[in-house]
Amino acid sequence: TSPAAEGASTPLKVGAAALAAVAAAAGLVWALTSGDGKNAPPAEAKPPAAQPLVPQIPAPSHKPPAKPAPPAAPASRAQAPHPAPSRPSRTPAPKPKPTTPPPAPQKPSPTPPKPSPTPPKPTPTPTPPAPLPPSVFHVNQLRYGNFGDASDPRVRLGAAGFLWQRSGMSVGGSRYSYGVSMHAPSSVTIDLNRPCSTYRASVGVDDVTLGIGSLRFSVYGDGGRLWTSPVVRGRQAAVPVSVNVEGQKAIRLVVQPVNPFSAVAVADWANARIECG
């Protein structure tokens, strides 16, 4: 209902309430008085008081409009948003390195190459020839003096007695293919002209003397005698000779008779040779 309708119905409601209260009080008094006198004649009934008519106000055909909602309180002045304080960035702690190294990545297996044709077998390198033995100079082939190439041993001129360079001889019944023969007494000097190591031969009395004679053979170097033989007699087997001549510039071959009758004997240096480097 509107405020005007509520103001008109308020006095009516108050009057009706007052009438109802008076009627209730009268009924109570009657009840109390009727109970005190016996056989009292009934009171003359009074007509009921007329009830005021309360005009009925028709209800409005439509509902009043709803009260408008109170305006919202003005919002306080909007405050500019304060930027949130930036937090300093924290450097993340380094991650601990694993103690076990990670397994190495497996390399993909390479594609096998196509088989190439079998190469021909290399020609074997020929084995180098064995080094030649030391140079060997046969005394029966030595030249005299320093004529021509003086890099090989030579027989010294003016310092040689009788020297017979032979291609065959016999001593004590044995044949030798080469050597040299000398009279006793006699000596022959040979200049080596290069580093040499050994002088070799087999010495004895040549069988042409029919067993006559006894001889002694010796080899000398720059500083003295290097070797000497025992007494060798006719028809006796030859005595082998091997003399170290390293460091010598020249050697000297010497034959001495043991007695005067031996001067007719022929002394042989069979297979006489000088080994040089």
Stockholm file with secondary structure:
# STOCKHOLM 1.0

chainA/1-277         TSPAAEGASTPLKVGAAALAAVAAAAGLVWALTSGDGKNAPPAEAKPPAAQPLVPQIPAPSHKPPAKPAPPAAPASRAQAPHPAPSRPSRTPAPKPKPTTPPPAPQKPSPTPPKPSPTPPKPTPTPTPPAPLPPSVFHVNQLRYGNFGDASDPRVRLGAAGFLWQRSGMSVGGSRYSYGVSMHAPSSVTIDLNRPCSTYRASVGVDDVTLGIGSLRFSVYGDGGRLWTSPVVRGRQAAVPVSVNVEGQKAIRLVVQPVNPFSAVAVADWANARIECG
#=GR chainA/1-277 SS CCHHHHHHHHHHHHHHHHHHHHHHHHHHHHHHHHTTSTTCCCCCCCCCCCCCCCCCCCCCSSCCCCCCCCCCCCCCCCCCCCCCCCCCCCCCCCCCCCSSCCCCCCCCCCCCCCCCCCCCCCCCCCCCCCCCCCEEEEGGGCEETTCSCCSSCEEEEEEECCCEEESCEEETTEEESCEEEEESSEEEEEECCSCEEEEEEEEEEBGGGTTCCEEEEEEEETTEEEEECCCEETTCCCEEEEEECTTCSEEEEEEEESSGGGGGCEEEEEEEEEEEC
#=GC SS_cons         CCHHHHHHHHHHHHHHHHHHHHHHHHHHHHHHHHTTSTTCCCCCCCCCCCCCCCCCCCCCSSCCCCCCCCCCCCCCCCCCCCCCCCCCCCCCCCCCCCSSCCCCCCCCCCCCCCCCCCCCCCCCCCCCCCCCCCEEEEGGGCEETTCSCCSSCEEEEEEECCCEEESCEEETTEEESCEEEEESSEEEEEECCSCEEEEEEEEEEBGGGTTCCEEEEEEEETTEEEEECCCEETTCCCEEEEEECTTCSEEEEEEEESSGGGGGCEEEEEEEEEEEC
//
